[in-house]
């Protein structure tokens, strides 16, 4: 993406650190931790090189190792979306940690998350400043999709599909789906009329398995309901 005179590449992996690079030469420019992480003890501001915790680099048999984020990542496959009009990049994030000891794994919510596993956050690309954050108990399991009209869309584990204002994260509209929203919402037009589509499904790997175990006896979702839902936004008056 381009921000002013900068030609940038922004990326984030499972440790949920937003890396800012010059895409013309790969030079490290800046970084921003997006969720609580304790895998790195420090990151060099000049080079971007991280220093891992000693017990992660050299684990001892029989010792437990709590780490944040969990193996599923603070950011996994649900993609971010760039809003050029506002110079914002909007990320779906997970706030889940793990304690590992041998083959025994226990998940828990990240510190300072107030029990909210799901989070959507917007950052200004120019300086990686956090602009707004929306948190909830259920993790978001779709990419964030934004439109030129200033409306974003995202879906979650608890079957909710949501439209939000890209400027401030305010919820504009919600609906409940047959089961968990997963995958990549998309928008398209037919004969000049715009539509928004989102897939739903029950499985999907680690990002949805971890919250499923943490939701035991708290809330459920249908085991069926694999579908694609299509919505027509209201027409401008």
C-alpha positions in Angstrom: 0.0 0.0 0.0 1.0 3.6 -0.4 0.9 6.1 2.5 2.0 9.6 1.4 5.4 9.1 -0.3 6.0 5.7 1.4 5.6 2.5 -0.6 4.8 0.0 2.1 4.3 -3.6 2.9 2.5 -4.4 6.2 2.3 -7.9 7.5 1.5 -9.7 10.8 2.0 -13.3 11.8 0.8 -15.5 14.7 2.7 -13.5 17.3 0.5 -10.6 16.2 3.1 -8.0 15.7 2.4 -5.6 12.9 5.6 -5.2 10.8 6.0 -2.2 8.5 8.5 -2.6 5.7 9.6 -0.6 2.6 8.3 -2.7 -0.2 10.9 -1.4 -2.7 13.9 -2.8 -0.8 12.6 -4.8 2.2 14.0 -2.3 4.8 12.5 -2.6 8.3 10.7 0.7 9.2 8.6 0.1 12.3 6.5 -2.4 14.3 3.5 -2.4 16.6 2.4 -5.3 18.9 -1.4 -5.6 18.4 -2.3 -8.0 21.3 -0.5 -9.0 24.5 2.6 -11.1 23.7 5.3 -12.6 25.8 7.1 -14.7 23.3 9.7 -12.0 22.6 11.4 -10.3 25.5 12.4 -7.4 23.3 12.5 -6.2 19.7 15.2 -3.9 18.3 13.7 -0.7 17.1 16.5 -0.2 14.6 16.6 -3.7 13.0 13.3 -5.3 13.9 15.1 -8.3 15.3 13.3 -10.0 18.2 14.8 -11.8 21.2 12.9 -14.9 22.3 12.3 -15.9 25.9 15.0 -18.2 27.1 12.6 -21.0 28.2 11.1 -21.0 24.6 14.5 -21.2 23.0 15.7 -23.9 25.4 12.7 -25.6 27.0 13.3 -28.0 29.9 11.5 -31.3 30.1 8.6 -31.3 32.6 8.3 -27.6 32.8 5.1 -25.8 31.7 5.4 -22.8 29.2 2.7 -20.2 29.2 2.8 -18.2 26.1 0.7 -15.4 24.5 -0.6 -15.6 21.9 -1.5 -19.3 21.7 -0.3 -21.5 18.8 -3.4 -20.5 16.9 -2.0 -16.9 16.9 -3.1 -13.5 17.8 -3.6 -13.1 14.0 -4.2 -16.1 11.8 -5.6 -16.5 8.3 -8.5 -14.0 8.6 -7.2 -11.1 6.5 -6.9 -7.5 7.3 -8.4 -4.7 5.1 -6.9 -1.4 4.1 -9.0 1.7 3.9 -7.1 4.2 1.7 -9.5 7.1 2.3 -8.8 7.0 6.0 -5.2 5.5 5.8 -6.4 2.7 8.2 -5.6 -1.0 8.2 -8.3 -3.1 10.1 -7.3 -6.4 11.7 -9.3 -9.3 13.1 -7.4 -10.4 16.2 -7.5 -13.2 18.8 -6.7 -12.7 22.5 -6.1 -16.3 23.6 -3.0 -17.7 25.4 -1.8 -21.2 26.1 0.1 -23.2 28.7 1.9 -26.2 27.3 3.4 -29.1 29.3 4.2 -32.2 27.2 1.0 -33.0 25.3 -1.2 -31.2 27.9 -2.5 -27.9 26.6 -4.6 -25.4 28.4 -6.0 -22.2 26.9 -6.9 -19.0 28.7 -7.9 -15.5 27.8 -5.1 -12.9 27.3 -4.2 -10.5 30.2 -6.1 -7.2 30.1 -8.7 -8.7 27.6 -11.5 -8.7 30.3 -12.4 -12.2 29.0 -12.8 -11.0 25.4 -11.3 -13.4 22.9 -12.4 -11.5 19.9 -11.1 -8.1 18.8 -11.1 -5.9 15.7 -8.6 -3.0 15.7 -7.8 -0.2 13.3 -4.3 1.3 12.9 -3.2 4.4 11.0 -0.7 3.2 8.5 1.4 6.4 8.5 2.6 5.9 12.1 0.9 2.6 13.2 -1.1 4.6 15.8 -4.1 2.6 17.2 -7.3 4.5 16.2 -10.1 2.3 17.5 -10.8 -1.2 18.9 -13.9 -3.3 19.3 -13.8 -6.3 21.6 -16.3 -9.1 22.4 -16.3 -12.5 24.0 -16.6 -14.5 20.7 -13.6 -14.5 18.3 -13.9 -13.2 14.8 -13.4 -15.9 12.2 -13.7 -14.0 8.9 -11.5 -11.5 7.3 -12.5 -7.9 7.7 -13.9 -6.5 4.4 -14.2 -2.8 3.8 -16.0 -0.9 1.1 -15.5 2.5 -0.6 -18.6 3.7 1.1 -17.0 3.5 4.6 -18.7 0.4 5.8 -16.9 -2.7 6.9 -18.1 -6.3 7.4 -16.9 -9.1 9.7 -18.3 -12.4 11.1 -17.7 -14.4 14.3 -17.7 -17.8 16.1 -21.1 -17.0 17.7 -22.9 -16.8 14.3 -23.0 -13.0 14.1 -22.3 -11.1 10.9 -21.7 -7.4 11.5 -21.5 -4.2 9.5 -19.4 -1.4 11.1 -18.2 2.2 10.4 -14.6 2.0 9.3 -13.8 5.4 10.9 -14.7 4.5 14.5 -15.7 0.8 14.6 -19.3 1.6 15.6 -21.7 -1.3 14.8 -24.2 -0.3 12.2 -26.1 -3.6 11.7 -26.0 -7.2 12.8 -27.7 -10.5 12.0 -27.5 -14.1 13.3 -26.5 -16.8 10.8 -27.0 -20.6 10.8 -23.6 -21.4 12.3 -20.2 -19.9 12.7 -19.2 -17.3 10.1 -15.9 -18.2 8.6 -13.9 -17.4 5.5 -13.8 -14.3 3.4 -16.8 -12.0 2.9 -17.0 -10.4 -0.5 -19.0 -7.7 -2.2 -20.2 -7.6 -5.8 -22.8 -5.9 -8.0 -25.4 -7.1 -10.4 -27.1 -4.6 -12.7 -25.8 -1.8 -10.6 -27.1 -3.2 -7.3 -24.5 -4.1 -4.6 -24.5 -7.3 -2.6 -22.4 -8.7 0.3 -21.8 -12.4 0.7 -20.4 -14.4 3.7 -19.8 -18.2 4.1 -20.6 -20.2 7.2 -19.3 -23.5 8.4 -18.6 -25.6 11.5 -14.9 -26.7 11.2 -11.9 -24.6 10.2 -8.8 -25.5 12.2 -7.1 -24.1 15.3 -8.6 -20.6 15.3 -12.1 -22.0 15.9 -11.2 -25.1 17.9 -9.5 -23.2 20.8 -12.5 -21.0 21.5 -14.8 -23.9 21.1 -13.2 -25.7 24.0 -13.2 -22.5 26.1 -16.9 -22.0 25.4 -17.8 -25.4 26.9 -21.0 -25.1 28.9 -21.2 -21.4 28.1 -22.6 -21.3 24.6 -23.2 -23.6 21.7 -23.4 -23.4 17.9 -25.2 -25.7 15.4 -23.2 -28.5 13.9 -24.9 -27.9 10.6 -25.5 -24.8 8.5 -22.7 -24.7 5.9 -24.0 -22.1 3.5 -23.3 -18.8 1.8 -25.5 -15.9 2.8 -26.0 -12.9 0.5 -27.3 -9.5 1.7 -28.4 -6.4 -0.2 -27.4 -3.2 1.6 -30.1 -0.5 1.7 -30.1 1.7 -1.3 -29.1 5.3 -0.9 -32.2 7.6 -0.7 
